């Protein structure tokens, strides 16, 4: 499947920006599930300071802006050819060892609610247990836009019983680790059938299964990702894989506008939620 993607993020300030530093992870890379045909990043109102591959092999860039610039815009766009691998994304690679993905983080630390929840998972075999876990999350945590924020932990979202794709991924990661699996967070895009324009990217999770490698699970939609998904970045949780994050100096009023389009260039279909 050939997908065309455009992702524009714009920050507007009502007064001059004293200083801002943005970290972007907006470049997909080739892998088992995808091949990048073309990709470009355009930066307006800021300058690229450095570009590097981080410990998870994410293409990472640091942008700075200061002075009179009132707007910062980052546009990532291109085409990616994807294929359905039944959720299997490949063997471990890069510098991060598997044990790192068993360690908890602030966003994935399990509390009493998650520990109780995982005890209800009853299935034989690694894949069956992980699919049972994903289905249990679908039943326990409803999707509700605006119910959480990027700082919401897996434990908090499970207690609320609602969240968005980031929360579903964190809950899966936290509980998969409780079951003994290395697990990680993936940010990216998902093509939808009912619309091309979107207001946010997507996120899902992966668990490492002996003999198969990394296997993807999307608890927001109750499926293993297929050819409709494009991977951007990965890490232990959202903070490691956030497409855009940063800091700024001064008490500035900031307006954020995100516009994403994902469409198929030729043929195919698919319909899932994008959060």
C-alpha positions as CSV (number, residue, x, y, z in Angstrom):
1,X,0.0,0.0,0.0
2,X,1.3,3.4,-0.9
3,X,0.4,6.2,1.5
4,X,0.9,9.9,1.0
5,X,1.3,11.9,4.3
6,X,1.4,15.6,5.1
7,X,1.9,16.8,8.7
8,X,1.9,20.5,9.5
9,X,2.5,21.8,13.1
10,X,2.3,25.5,13.7
11,X,3.0,27.5,16.9
12,X,1.8,31.1,17.0
13,X,2.9,33.5,19.7
14,X,1.2,36.9,20.5
15,X,4.6,38.4,21.4
16,X,8.2,37.8,20.3
17,X,9.6,34.5,21.4
18,X,12.5,34.9,23.8
19,X,13.8,31.4,23.1
20,X,12.4,28.0,22.1
21,X,14.0,24.6,21.6
22,X,12.0,22.0,19.8
23,X,12.8,18.3,19.3
24,X,11.2,16.6,16.4
25,X,11.0,13.0,15.5
26,X,9.0,13.2,12.2
27,X,11.0,11.1,9.8
28,X,10.0,7.5,9.2
29,X,12.7,5.0,8.4
30,X,12.8,1.8,6.3
31,X,12.0,-1.5,8.0
32,X,10.1,-4.8,7.9
33,X,6.7,-3.0,7.5
34,X,7.5,0.0,5.4
35,X,9.8,1.6,2.7
36,X,10.2,5.3,2.5
37,X,9.8,6.5,-1.1
38,X,10.2,10.2,-0.5
39,X,10.2,12.4,2.6
40,X,11.0,16.0,3.4
41,X,10.9,18.4,6.4
42,X,10.4,22.1,5.9
43,X,11.0,24.5,8.9
44,X,9.6,28.0,9.1
45,X,10.5,30.6,11.8
46,X,13.2,28.3,13.3
47,X,16.6,26.8,12.4
48,X,17.9,23.3,12.7
49,X,20.7,23.1,15.2
50,X,21.6,19.4,15.0
51,X,20.3,16.1,13.6
52,X,21.1,12.7,15.1
53,X,19.9,9.1,15.5
54,X,19.0,8.5,19.1
55,X,19.4,5.3,21.2
56,X,16.2,3.9,19.6
57,X,17.4,4.8,16.1
58,X,14.8,7.6,15.8
59,X,15.7,10.3,13.4
60,X,15.9,13.3,15.8
61,X,16.4,17.0,15.1
62,X,16.7,20.0,17.4
63,X,15.3,23.3,16.3
64,X,15.8,26.7,17.9
65,X,14.0,30.0,17.6
66,X,14.4,33.3,19.3
67,X,13.8,37.0,18.8
68,X,11.2,38.5,16.5
69,X,9.7,35.2,15.1
70,X,6.0,35.0,16.1
71,X,5.3,31.8,14.3
72,X,7.1,28.4,14.1
73,X,5.9,25.9,11.6
74,X,7.2,22.4,10.8
75,X,5.9,20.5,7.8
76,X,6.8,16.8,7.3
77,X,5.5,15.2,4.1
78,X,6.2,12.3,1.7
79,X,5.2,8.9,0.6
80,X,5.7,5.5,2.2
81,X,5.1,2.1,0.9
82,X,3.7,-0.3,3.5
83,X,3.0,-4.0,3.8
84,X,0.9,-6.2,6.1
85,X,3.2,-8.4,8.2
86,X,0.5,-9.6,10.6
87,X,1.8,-7.2,13.2
88,X,5.4,-8.5,13.2
89,X,7.8,-5.6,12.9
90,X,11.1,-7.5,13.1
91,X,13.9,-8.6,15.4
92,X,15.6,-6.3,18.0
93,X,17.9,-3.7,16.5
94,X,19.8,-0.6,17.6
95,X,21.6,0.1,20.8
96,X,18.8,-0.4,23.3
97,X,18.9,-3.9,24.9
98,X,15.7,-5.8,25.5
99,X,15.9,-5.5,29.2
100,X,15.6,-1.7,28.9
101,X,12.0,-2.3,27.6
102,X,11.1,-4.2,30.8
103,X,12.0,-1.3,33.0
104,X,9.1,1.0,34.2
105,X,8.9,4.7,33.5
106,X,6.9,7.4,35.1
107,X,4.2,7.0,32.5
108,X,4.1,3.2,32.6
109,X,4.7,2.5,36.3
110,X,2.0,0.0,37.4
111,X,-0.1,0.6,40.6
112,X,-2.7,-1.4,42.3
113,X,-5.3,-0.9,39.5
114,X,-3.0,-2.3,36.8
115,X,-1.7,-5.1,38.9
116,X,-5.2,-6.2,39.6
117,X,-6.2,-5.9,36.0
118,X,-3.4,-8.0,34.7
119,X,-4.3,-10.9,37.0
120,X,-7.5,-11.2,35.0
121,X,-5.6,-12.1,31.8
122,X,-6.0,-15.9,31.3
123,X,-4.6,-17.4,28.1
124,X,-2.0,-20.0,27.1
125,X,0.9,-19.1,24.8
126,X,2.6,-15.8,24.5
127,X,0.6,-14.5,21.5
128,X,-2.7,-15.6,22.9
129,X,-1.9,-13.8,26.2
130,X,-1.0,-10.6,24.5
131,X,-4.1,-10.6,22.3
132,X,-6.2,-11.3,25.4
133,X,-4.5,-8.4,27.1
134,X,-5.2,-6.1,24.1
135,X,-8.9,-7.2,24.0
136,X,-9.2,-6.6,27.8
137,X,-7.9,-3.1,27.4
138,X,-10.4,-2.4,24.7
139,X,-13.2,-3.5,27.0
140,X,-11.9,-1.7,30.1
141,X,-10.8,1.7,28.8
142,X,-13.1,3.6,26.5
143,X,-11.8,6.1,23.9
144,X,-12.7,9.6,24.9
145,X,-10.9,12.6,23.3
146,X,-9.8,15.2,25.7
147,X,-10.2,13.0,28.8
148,X,-6.4,12.9,29.4
149,X,-3.3,14.7,28.6
150,X,0.4,13.8,27.7
151,X,1.3,13.7,31.4
152,X,-1.4,11.1,32.2
153,X,0.1,7.8,33.4
154,X,-1.2,4.3,32.5
155,X,-2.3,3.8,36.1
156,X,-4.3,7.1,36.0
157,X,-6.0,6.2,32.7
158,X,-6.9,2.8,33.9
159,X,-8.5,4.3,37.0
160,X,-10.4,6.8,34.9
161,X,-11.6,4.0,32.5
162,X,-11.1,6.3,29.5
163,X,-8.4,7.8,27.5
164,X,-6.9,8.1,24.0
165,X,-4.4,6.1,22.0
166,X,-1.4,7.2,24.0
167,X,-3.1,5.9,27.2
168,X,-4.1,2.6,25.6
169,X,-0.5,2.1,24.5
170,X,0.8,2.9,27.9
171,X,-1.6,0.6,29.6
172,X,-0.6,-2.2,27.2
173,X,3.1,-1.5,27.8
174,X,2.8,-1.5,31.6
175,X,0.8,-4.7,31.8
176,X,2.8,-6.5,29.1
177,X,5.9,-5.8,31.2
178,X,4.1,-7.2,34.3
179,X,3.5,-10.4,32.3
180,X,7.2,-10.6,31.6
181,X,7.4,-9.2,28.1
182,X,9.7,-6.4,26.9
183,X,7.3,-3.7,25.6
184,X,7.7,-0.4,23.8
185,X,5.7,2.6,22.5
186,X,5.3,3.5,18.8
187,X,4.2,6.8,17.3
188,X,3.1,7.2,13.7
189,X,0.1,7.5,11.4
190,X,-3.0,5.5,10.5
191,X,-4.9,5.8,7.3
192,X,-8.7,6.2,7.8
193,X,-11.5,5.4,5.4
194,X,-13.9,8.0,6.4
195,X,-11.6,11.1,6.1
196,X,-8.3,12.2,4.9
197,X,-7.8,15.2,7.2
198,X,-6.9,14.4,10.8
199,X,-6.1,16.4,13.9
200,X,-3.5,14.1,15.5
201,X,-1.2,11.2,14.8
202,X,-1.6,7.8,16.2
203,X,0.2,5.5,18.7
204,X,0.3,1.9,19.5
205,X,2.5,-0.6,21.4
206,X,4.8,-3.6,20.7
207,X,5.8,-6.6,22.8
208,X,8.8,-8.8,22.1
209,X,7.9,-12.5,21.6
210,X,10.6,-15.1,21.5
211,X,10.9,-16.6,18.1
212,X,9.0,-13.8,16.4
213,X,10.6,-10.6,17.5
214,X,8.6,-7.4,18.0
215,X,4.9,-7.8,17.5
216,X,2.6,-4.8,17.2
217,X,-0.8,-4.3,19.0
218,X,-3.2,-1.4,18.7
219,X,-5.4,-1.4,21.8
220,X,-7.4,1.6,20.6
221,X,-8.7,-0.4,17.7
222,X,-8.3,-4.0,19.0
223,X,-6.1,-5.2,16.1
224,X,-2.5,-5.8,15.2
225,X,-1.3,-2.9,12.9
226,X,-1.4,-3.7,9.2
227,X,-0.6,-1.8,5.9
228,X,-2.6,1.2,7.0
229,X,0.0,2.1,9.6
230,X,3.2,4.1,9.2
231,X,5.8,4.1,12.0
232,X,7.6,7.3,13.0
233,X,9.4,6.7,16.3
234,X,9.6,4.3,19.2
235,X,10.8,4.2,22.8
236,X,9.9,3.2,26.3
237,X,6.9,5.5,26.4
238,X,5.4,8.6,24.8
239,X,8.3,10.9,26.0
240,X,10.8,8.8,24.1
241,X,8.8,8.8,20.8
242,X,6.8,12.1,20.8
243,X,6.8,13.5,17.3
244,X,7.3,17.1,18.6
245,X,8.3,18.2,22.1
246,X,10.2,21.2,23.5
247,X,10.7,24.0,25.9
248,X,10.4,27.8,25.7
249,X,11.5,30.7,27.9
250,X,9.0,33.4,29.0
251,X,5.3,33.4,29.8
252,X,4.1,33.4,26.2
253,X,0.6,32.8,25.1
254,X,0.9,29.9,22.6
255,X,-1.6,28.7,20.0
256,X,-1.0,25.3,18.4
257,X,-2.5,24.2,15.1
258,X,-1.9,20.6,13.8
259,X,-3.1,19.5,10.4
260,X,-2.4,16.0,9.1
261,X,-3.5,14.2,6.0
262,X,-3.1,10.5,5.3
263,X,-4.3,9.1,2.0
264,X,-3.7,6.1,-0.3
265,X,-2.1,6.9,-3.6
266,X,-3.5,3.9,-5.4
267,X,-6.0,1.2,-4.4
268,X,-6.8,-0.5,-1.1
269,X,-9.1,0.2,1.8
270,X,-9.2,0.3,5.6
271,X,-11.1,2.0,8.5
272,X,-10.0,2.4,12.0
273,X,-9.9,5.1,14.7
274,X,-7.1,7.6,14.9
275,X,-6.5,9.3,18.2
